[in-house]
Amino acid sequence: MGNAVKWKRYRQIANLSAPNNGWTKELNFISWNDWEPVYDIRTWNKDHSRYGKGVTLTAGELAVLRAVLLEKLP
């Protein structure tokens, strides 16, 4: 058997979308495999037992993204 991925969700920040497939795209503050918590955007099933591919951002990366979005978007 392969190694199971461990995760701990510290805070759900926002539901970003809810497609008709029963999964939700969420922004969470989460730790993967006991690493330092990061901001994480990915899809989750209803009971959070399965997840899809996503992207993780450190606090610094999230701050840069926020600044870019504020500058570039109308």
Backbone hydrogen bonds, N-H to C=O, Kabsch-Sander energy under -0.5 kcal/mol:
donor,donor_aa,acceptor,acceptor_aa,energy
8,K,31,S,-2.1
10,Y,8,K,-0.7
10,Y,29,F,-2.4
11,R,29,F,-1.6
13,I,11,R,-0.7
13,I,27,L,-2.3
14,A,27,L,-1.8
16,L,14,A,-0.6
16,L,25,K,-3.3
17,S,25,K,-1.4
22,G,19,P,-1.0
24,T,44,W,-2.4
25,K,17,S,-2.3
26,E,24,T,-0.6
26,E,42,R,-2.7
27,L,14,A,-2.8
28,N,26,E,-0.6
28,N,40,D,-2.5
29,F,11,R,-2.9
30,I,28,N,-0.6
30,I,38,V,-2.8
31,S,8,K,-2.3
33,N,6,K,-3.9
33,N,31,S,-0.5
35,W,32,W,-1.8
38,V,30,I,-3.1
39,Y,57,L,-3.1
40,D,28,N,-2.9
41,I,55,V,-2.8
42,R,26,E,-1.6
42,R,40,D,-0.5
43,T,53,K,-0.6
44,W,24,T,-2.4
45,N,50,R,-2.1
48,H,45,N,-1.5
52,G,43,T,-2.5
55,V,41,I,-2.3
57,L,39,Y,-3.3
62,L,58,T,-2.5
63,A,59,A,-1.9
64,V,60,G,-2.0
65,L,61,E,-2.5
66,R,62,L,-2.6
67,A,63,A,-2.3
68,V,64,V,-2.5
69,L,65,L,-2.7
70,L,66,R,-2.5
71,E,67,A,-2.0
72,K,68,V,-2.9
73,L,69,L,-2.2
